[in-house]
Amino acid sequence: MTDSQATPEPVTGPGQPGPVPPGASGPRTVDTANQALHDGVNRCPKCGSTEIQLRVSAGKLVCLFCRYEWSEAKIEPVVAGESALQDLTGTVVASGATDISPEVSGVITLKCPGCGSEVVVNTAEAMSSRCHWCRHILTINEQVPNGAVPDAVLPFGITRDQALEHIRAFAGARRLFAHRTFRRDFAPENVVGVYLPYMVVDGNASADVQGFGEVETRRYTRKNGDQEETYYDADVYQVGRHVDFTVDDLTIESSAERANMNAFVNTNNVINTILPFDTKNAVRWNANYLVGFTSERRDQDVGQVEPVLEDQLLSIARSQVEGSVSRYNRGVRWEAEHLVVHGTRWVSMYLPVWLYSYYYEENGHAMVHYIAVNGRTGETMGSVPVSQGRLILAALVAGTVLEGVALWLLAVMS
């Protein structure tokens, strides 16, 4: 930690995120495949039926034949072991987060173990299918290197009825300024439960930031014609900080479509506002958690989302040092940053979201509005198309009211 008084000369060049330290090993893979499901059939542990789905209110799988309930084991001990985050080095990738193979199609052929028939599953649309001969339900539980089978899934904990209540309340609170077409077409019953793909990342990193801080020493005013302008004098200090830190379960979108934050065409950013998820409760992959829901496939590899991770790590580093620069009452301008990532651990995970979408077009400009509900906590955020006329009218009314209040106050004071 270094502070020295200096003239405000620029620090040489902005730093770039640093590489993994020399000597660190290459990527290491942790096998997270659920070996109990290797044959593509998930049978009830009690009666052997394949009629299985998620009971949201309990967060458990339930056999539709004998009503037995159970859960898969949590994924955290499988990937983390007993090592501390401070000891994490190199790159560790869970097997469901390995690079997507371009040769692997989204159409998978499964061989039914019950009768030997071949059943086709399009993983872009579903993760299970029923054998048309013996009626067994076959699920994509083998980890296929096409981004469709993650390491873990965080089951829904908010029911559809609860999600509908949240969405109605959110839209109702904004009804006054909503566009009339939205009010007319609003149909929350069209909400969809969807598992969205994320990379959940643990990290061990260090960062150095350097810049200039100012401490105000005097403030005064000067006449400039009929106006008075305020000036100040300040001591300028060269400021440097170093911080070692770890991150636990940082979530990053692994779908290019959802990572697209172009506010001119969609409101994807609302999905980030319903974070965080209780990812520590994620369980080992089992496609039956997806029965009755939809899902999106991961289409980005670790290397493609690493720049996003580095940006977030630098943001965390700045927040870590913020408390140590409070003496600079004019603020600190960071001009150089350097990040060293000592180790990362990547897990591909499906996270639950209730999603209501509304396509709105006006004057040739199209926009997809979303209202999203966190499938675990019920946290809700979204966007609705607004009526510009209603906003202008409200502003005029508010201005008239304020003007009337001001005139009344002047009359009282006089």
Beta strands, then each sheet from edge to edge (+ up, - down):
strand 1: 2-5
strand 2: 28-30
strand 3: 52-55
strand 4: 60-63
strand 5: 69-70
strand 6: 90-94
strand 7: 107-111
strand 8: 118-122
strand 9: 128-130
strand 10: 137-139
strand 11: 152-153
strand 12: 192-224
strand 13: 227-253
strand 14: 283-284
strand 15: 294-295
strand 16: 332-362
strand 17: 365-374
strand 18: 380-382
sheet 1: 1+ 13- 12+ 15+
sheet 2: 1+ 13- 12+ 16- 6- 2-
sheet 3: 1+ 13- 12+ 16- 11- 14+
sheet 4: 1+ 13- 12+ 16- 17+ 18-
sheet 5: 3+ 4- 5+
sheet 6: 7+ 8-
sheet 7: 9+ 10-
end
